[in-house]
Each structure stands twice: as structure tokens, then as C-alpha cells.
Amino acid sequence: MNLLQKKSITHLLSQKKTLQKTLGAYDLILLGIGAIVGIGILVLTGVAAANDAGPSIIFSFMLAALVCGFVAFCYAEIASALPVSGGVYTYAYVTVGEVVAYLIGWTQLLIYVLSVAAVANGWSAYFRSLLEGFHLHIPKMLSAVPQQGGMINLPAVCIILLMTWVLSKGVQESKKVNNTMVAIKLSIILLFIIVGIFYVRPENWDPFMPFGWKGVLAGTATVFFAFLGFDAVATAAEEVKKPQRDLPIGIVVSLVVCTLLYVIVCLVLTGMVPYHLLNVSDAMAFALHAVGQDFAAGVISVGAIVGITTVIFVYLYATVRVLFSMSRDRLLPKPFSVVHPHSQAPVFSTRIAGFTGAAIAGFIDLRALSNLINIGALLTFVMVALSVMVLRKTHPNLQRGFKAPLVPYLPILTIACCIFLMTRLALETWLYFCIWMIIGLSIYFIYRTKRQKDSHQEQAYMMKKAN
């Protein structure tokens, strides 16, 4: 069997769909916002302003959004042309071949599961902070991983298992929960802007660029990953009612809305408090406390917990859809693609994803592994841009609900930007990533050998039966 065997686009688009089509453009926009607006706006805004760019952090967010915009245009085109579950994994399968698709899928699983665990750790920190406001304390043994002197990070484990249970109930029920949580999150961000704008002191914006353009570029590298999440929209393609129209809308609109929110929040934040005081994990609540708005700060903390919950939900959702697609293509065992007859959700995949994320969040210190999310995301972005160029060449007449502008120049620029950012990552990150890929290749060849053996036995049985 050819390692670079490609999946037929005709077969892919005519494949029987086993997931319910329940999502519209509005749901996809909220799915994207749910994934993007989380740790980035609640944590990175203050830290990046204090350490990298000062008030000019707004330019850092704009530059990061520009690069993500290049990727988003590529995503929008290919997601509208191939509206099937799996995202980048599926795109790689039809444009490059099986083994590359498997490794991209394996990389996506790394990104999403580590993101679930990392974000759950952030959720745990906000939750403990909120409880402390009511003079309630969770013992360190139950709120920290063993490497940090605890036994288990129980709040992180519990929130992941709760989101796993919600997802197992099916997309129709899950989207209602996600849409509600996103609405709450947007409300608390608007509350911060409305309350905070009356306490803005223009003198806090002077100097506006304390670290110059070097600081702005350093800030761009820091906040780039605050935009990750819009790509998760593409993994939901098979459950969208009108994918050619709604997928591009969901991807691009969610990115634009989040960019505007980031810029406005940063302007208000650095206008309320001198930028050098913002090196804290709860910058929005900190700024409101600093101007005496303690009640609003408390509301923001509650909203932050809800906001981070939506990010956990979306990354779990994306993990399950990648497992489902890889299993359906016989690159993972069949149980991963079995859907529950009542909820129409791949329950086995959901439980495996949830339990794995919970185990990592509960027992492993993620600080050394966090950049694996970055390198994996950049690699998948390179694959998306490459897939757009390949499909334009091999299938020029394929129906596309959206066409990216300036092809092939835009995808080439996207690839160049992503590779440049990958070279900025530490050698340790590359080492961990290579180990993960070697593990993935080993599983691929072991399972592929078993699959071929089963196929030969089945053929022999059929021939024997025919005779």
C-alpha cells in the first residue's frame, strides 16, 4: 500500500455522513469566538503590555491578527471546498497523502489535548482565586500537580470531565451550552470596556511605544497564540447545514470580532493603569480593583471562569472530531468513529479525549510542554496554505464557497511567516516535538501492518468462500 496514497475528493464528498447537521453561521461564529477569546484576552493582554510593548501592544495584536488573517483566508477556502469532519488532517489526506495526513492528525491531537489541559490549569487558578474572595481555600495537595508540591489538580480534572459529559450529550445540546457561555463571556468583556473607559487617563499612554518597534515585534510573538482557535471551526464542517456559505463566515468573522475586542481592551487596560503594573494573570480584574470598582472586578472574575470554560469545550470538541475522522479512514481503531444512536455523538472518542486531557491536567506540569502547542499549530497552518495551492492546481473546477485572494502569493507568504515563527522556538521544543512524531509514526506503521494483515485474511476468506 502506497504511503502517499491520496483520498479521492469525489469519494470524500459523496461519503455517507454520520454526524447531524445542526450548526449555522451564528453557531460557527460563536464556536470560533469561544475558542479564541479566553486565556489570550484574560491573561496575555496585561503580561505582554508589561513585558514587551507597553500601550503599543495594540500594534502587536494587529500584526498577529494579520498573520492569522492570511491563514484564515486559506482555511475559509479549503473548508468551504471540503466541508467534511477532520480539518487539516482531511485536507492533507486529499492533497499530499496518507502518511502525511496521519502525522498532521497526530499533531492536531497534540495541540488540542495539550490546549485542553493547559487552559484547564488556567481555569483552576481563576477558580481558586474566586473562592479565596469568599475566604474559601482548596488545599494545595488537591489544587497542584505533583511537580508543584501537590498531589492532583482536582479543579482542572473536574472541569474537563464536566465538559466531556456535556459533549457526550450531542452537538445540539452542546452548542446551546457553548453559545450561552460565549454570550456571558462577551458580556463581561463589554462590562470591562464600559466601566473602564470612564477611568482612562491619557497620560498612562505616554510613552506609547516604550520599547520601540522591537518591543512591538516581541509582543507579536507573545500574543500570536492568543488567536489560536479559529481553526477549530473547520473541524466542525460535517455538522454545518450550509458549509460552503457558513464556514468562511464563521472563520473570518470570529477572527475580526476577536481582533477588535483585543485592541479595545488593551487601550482601556493600559489607559486605566500604567503598563508596567500589568504583569499579572488577571489584568482586567486587577485594573478594576485599582480604580476602586471591586464589584465589577468580581463579576469579571466570574466571567473569566465561564470564558475559559468555553475554550476547554471547543478544544475537546475539535479533538473528538479529529479522532472520529482518522478512525473512519481506518488510521485508528473503529470504536473511535462509532456514534451513539441517541445523541449522534462519537461517545468513545469523547471519553478518551476527556480522560486523557484530565490526566495530563491533573498530574503533569505543562510549562515545559506549552510551546509544543505553538509549533504544532504553526505546522498545521503551513499544511493548510500548501493544501490551498495544491487543490487550485489539481482541482481548479472544484466548487468553492469562498476563494482566497492572491493565490499562490498569499499561501506562500503564510508559509514563510509560519516557518519564521517556528525557527524562533527553543531547541527543547523541537526535541519534544520530534519525540511525539516518532511515537506517532511507530503507531502508524504498527496499526498499518495489522490493517494489511486483516485485509489479506479477509480477501483469502472471500476467495475460499467463492470457491
N, C-alpha and C positions, 0 to 999 in steps of 0.2 A: 504493500500500500504506500502510495506516494506521500511523503511527509508534508509536501506543499500542495496537496490536493485541495482545490477550492470548492466551496459550496456554490451550487448553481443558484443564481438570483431568481430564475423562474421558479425553481423548486421552493426556494425560501419564501417567496411572496405568495405561493399557492398552498403552502403548508397549512394543515388544519390548525386553527387557533384554539388553544385550550384555556386561555385566560379571558375573563369577562371584559368587554369594552365598556367602561364606566366613566372614563376621565375626559373632561373637556378642557378648553384653553384656560379657563379660570382655575381649574384644579391644577393644571400644569404650572401656571404662574406661581400659585401658592406653594406647590411642591418645590419649585426652584428657590423661591424666597425662603421657604422653610429650611432648606439645606444651606443656603449662603449666609443668611443673617443669623448669626449665632455667636460663636467664640470670637469671630473677627470684630464685630461692632461692639461687643460687650467687654472684650479684653484687649485686643490688639490696638485699638484706636489710641488709648492712653499710653501704652507701653511704647509704641512706635513714635508717638509725638515726643515723649520724654527722652528717648534714647537716640532717635535718628534724625528727625526733620523739624521738630517744633510745630508751629501752626501751619507750615508749608506741607504738612503730612497730607493735606488735601490733594496736592500735586502727585504725591506717591500713590494715592488711591486712584487718581485719574489715569496715571501711566499703567498701573496694574490692570485697571479696567480695560484699557486699550488693548493690551496683550490678550486678555481674556476675551475681548470682543472679537479679535481675529479668530480665536479658537471657536467662539460661539457661532460665528457665521459658517465655519466649516461643519460644526456639529448640526446646525439647523438644516443645511443642505442634505447631508447624508442621512440624518434621522428622518427627514421627510421622504427621501427616496427609498429607504429601507426601514419601514415602520414595524420592526419586529423586536421582541424582547432580547436583551443582552448587551445593547450599547456597543462599545468599541470592540468587544470580543467578536460580535457578529460581523462588524464592518471588516475586521482583519481577516475573517474566515472567507469572505467573498472576494477580497482584493489581493491578499498575499498568500494565504494557505493555512492548513490545519495546525501545524506545529507553532507557527507564529501566533495564530488565534488563541491557541491554548495558553501560551505564555502571557499574552495580553490579558486573557481572562483571569489567569493566575495572579497577575499584577493587580487587576481590579479588585480581586478578593482581598489582597493585602491592603490596598488603600482603604477600602470600605470597612473592613473588620477593625483595622487599627484606628480608623477615624471614630468608629462607634466607641471603642474603648477609651480613646483619648478624650473625646467630648464628654463621655460619662464621668471621667475623672474631674473635668471642669464643673459638671453638674453637681457632683458630690461636694466640691469646695463651696459653691454658692449655697447649697442646701444646708451645710454645716454653719455657714455664716448667718443664714436666715434664722436657724434655730438658736444660735447664740444671742441674737437680738431679743429672743424671748427667754434668755437665761437657761436654755436647754443645751446640753452638751452630749455628743456621741463620743464614747471612749476612743482613744487613738487606736487601740487594738482592733476596733471594728470600723475604722474610717481611714486606714492607711495600709498600703501593701507591705509585705514583709521587709523589702529593701529599705523602707522608710520607718521601720521600727514598729509596724503594726502586724496584724495577722491577716486581715482581709479588708478591702474597701467595700463594705457592705452596701452603702447607699448607691454606689456605681453599679454594683451587681443587680440590685433591686430594680433600678430604673430601666436597665437593659432588658431584664426578664419581663417587666411590665409592658414595654414596647413590643417585645416578642409576642406576648399574649394578644395585644391589640392587632398586630399584623396577621396573626393566625386566624383572625375572625373574617378576613377577606378584605378586598380593596374598597368595596362600597362603604363598609363600616370604618375602615382605616382612614379613608380620605376625609370623612366627616371630622374625625379626631384631629387630623393634621390641619385641616382648614380652620378649625376653631382655635387651635394653638397658635397658628400663624397670625390670625386676626388679633389675638391677645398680644402677641409679640410686637406687631406693628403699632398697636395702641400705646404700649409703654414707651416705644421709641418716639412717637409723636408727643406723648406727655412730656418726655425729657426736653424735646425741642421747644414746645410751647412754654413750659415753665422756665427752662434755662435761658431762653432768648432775652428775657427781661433782666437777667443778671450778667449779660455780656458786657465786658469792659474793653473797648477797642485798644487800650494801652497794653493789654495782655498779648495782643498780636504783634507787638513790637519788641524785638526784631521778628519779622515774619519768616525769614529763612536763616535761622541762627547757625546752621551747619552747611549752608550753601547748597548747590546742586548735588554735591557729593552725598550730603545727608538725604536729599530727596530720593536719589537713586538707591541708597541703602534702605530707606524706608519702603521703596517699591518692592525690594526683595523680601522684606519682612512681611508686608501686608498682601503680597500677591496671593497667598494661600487663604486669605480671608474671603476670596471669591470662589474658592472651590465649592462645588455643589450643583452649579447649573448643569453640569454634565450628567448628574443623576436623573434628570428629566428624560434623557434619551433612553435610559434603560426601561422606562415605562411604556415605550412605543406601542407594544402589542395591546395595551389596555386603553388606548385612546380611541375615541369614537371617530374623529376625523383627523387622522395623523398628519396627512400632507399639509393641512392648514394649521392645525393647532400646535404641533411640535415646534416649528420655528417661532411661533408667537410665545410659547411657554419659555423657551430658552432665552431668546433675546430680551423680552420684556422683563423677566425676572432679573437679568443682569443689569439692565438700565435702571430699574427701580432701586436695586441694592446700591448701585454706584451713587445715585442721588442721595440716598439715606446716609451712606458713609460720609460723603462730603459735608452735608448739612450738620450731622452730628459732630464731626471733627471741628467745624467752625465754631459751633456753640460751645463745645467742650473746652477748646483752647482759649475761647473768649471769656469763659467763666473763671477759669483757674490758670495761673501761669503754667506753661507746658512742662517745666522741669519738675513739677509736683505730681505729674500724672503717671508715674511709673508704678501703677497699682493694678491689680487684676479686676477691680470693679470700678473703673474710672467714672462711669456715668453716675453711679450711686455716690461715689466719693465727691464728685463735683457738686452734687445737690446738697450733701451734708455740709460742704464747705461754705455754702451760701445760706445755710440755716433751713433748708427745705427737707427736714428729716422725714416727714410723712411721704413726700414724693419719692425720696430715696428708698424708703421701704417698699413702696409699690414697684419701683424699678427692679429691686432685688427679686421680688416675687415673679415679675415678668421675665427676668433673666433666666430663672429656673424653667419657666414654661418655654422660653425661646430656645434654650439649649436642648430641651426635650424633643423639639421638632427636628433638630439636626440628627439626633440619635435615630429617630424614627425613619428619616429619609435615607440615611446610610444603611440601616438594616434592610430597608425595602430594596435598595439597589443591590446589596449583597445577595439577597434571595433571588432576584431576577437573573443575575449572572449565573448562579448555581443552577437555576432552572434551565437556562439556555444551553449551558455546557453539557448538562445531563441529557437533554433532549437530542443533542448531537452525538451522544454516546461517547463523550470525552470524560464523563463522570458517571458513577453508578445510577441506574434507573430510578431508585427511590427519590432522588433529588428533583425529578421532574413530574412526580405524581401529585395531582391536585386533589384536594378534599372535595367530595361530591356536593357538600352543602355550601361551604364558604368559597369554593373555587379558588382557594389559595394553596400554594405548594407548602403544606404544613411541615413536612420533614425538613425541607431546606430552611424554612423559617426557624425551626427549633435548633438546628445545627448552627446556623449563623448566630442566633441569640446566645446559645450556651457557650460558643467559642468566644464571642465578644465579652460576655460576662466573666469568663475565666481569666481572660487577659486583663480586663479592667480591675478585677478583684485581687490579682496576685502578682502582676508584673509592673515594674517601674518603666513607664513608657518614654521617659525623657531621652534615652539613648536611641530609641526606635522612631521618634517622631518624624525625623527627616525622611524616613522611608516612604511616608505618605507623599512628601513633596516629589521625590524622584520618580515614584510610580505614577503620580498624576501627570508630570511633565512627559513621561514616556507615552502615556495613553494619548495625550494631546498631539504628540508627533504622529502617532498612528492615525488619528482622525484626519489630520491635514494630508497625510500621504494617501489615505483611502479616497479622499475627495478627488485628488489628481488622477489616481488610477481609474476610478469609476468614470470620470469625464472622458478618459481615453478609451476605455474598453466598452462602456455602455453609454454613449453620448445621447441616445434616444430614450433612456430610462426616465419615467415620469418623476419629476421633482416638484414638490410643493413650494420650494424656495431654492434659489440659486445664489451661491456666494459670489460676491463681486471680485473682479481682478484675479480670476484663476488663470494660470498657476502661481501668479506672483504673491497673492495673499497667503496661500498654504506654505509656500517656500519661506516667506517672512515669519510665519507662525513657527515652522520647524526650527529656523535659525534662532529665534527668541527662546524657545524651549530648551534647545541644546545649550545655548549660552548660560541659561539659569541652572541647568543640570551640572555644568562644569564648576559652578560656584559652590556646590555642595561638598561636604567633607569626605575624605577618603574612607573613613569609618562607615559612612552611609553607603558608599559604593560596595564595600565589602559585605555588609549585611544584605544588600540587595542581590549581589551575586550568589550568596548562600541560598537565599529564598528561591532564586531562579533555578539553581541546581537541584533543589528539593523538588520543585515543580516539574522539571524535565525528567527526573527519576520516576516520579509518579506517572507521568505521561507515558513513558516507554514501558513501564510495568503493566499499566492498565491496557495499553495498546496491544501488547503481546497477548494478554488474556483475551482481549476482544477478538483478535485474529484467530486464536485457538478455538474460541467458541463458535466463530463464523465457519471455520473449516469443519468442525464437528457437526454443525447444523447442515452444511452442504452435503457431507458424507451421509448423514441420516436421510436427507431428502432423496439422494441418489439411490440409496439402498431401498427406500420405500417405493420409489418409482420402478425399480427392477422387480 
